[in-house]
Amino acid sequence: MMHTLGDTWVCRSCENEMPRDSQAEAAMTTQDGQQDDGAPVVADATQGSSETMQEPCPADGCDSDRAYYEMMPKPGGSYEVRLFTCVECGHRWRES
């Protein structure tokens, strides 16, 4: 990854240096000024699930000990992830 140092670009790993080019830099895209649209909408895998199990809710202020759950395989099939939704406060979490 290159960074600027005065009038040069310097590689952080090998310390190679190249002169800066103002025209090339003007065409570069940076994160400065980009709009953050927030987190993407993700489907709730436990939505519509009627099965609950005894699982304490980790949300602050919630003393529920029941949660809806669903088992989902992890990519690669090595093991599964359990997705939980608290029956009282709706807090969602996962356990893998």
Buried (B, 14 or more C-beta within 10 A) or exposed (E): EEEEEEEEBBEEEEEEEEEEEEEEEEEEEEEEEEEEEEEEEEEBBBEEBEEBEEBEBEBEEBEBEBBBBBEEEEEEEEEEEBBBBBBEBEBBBEEE
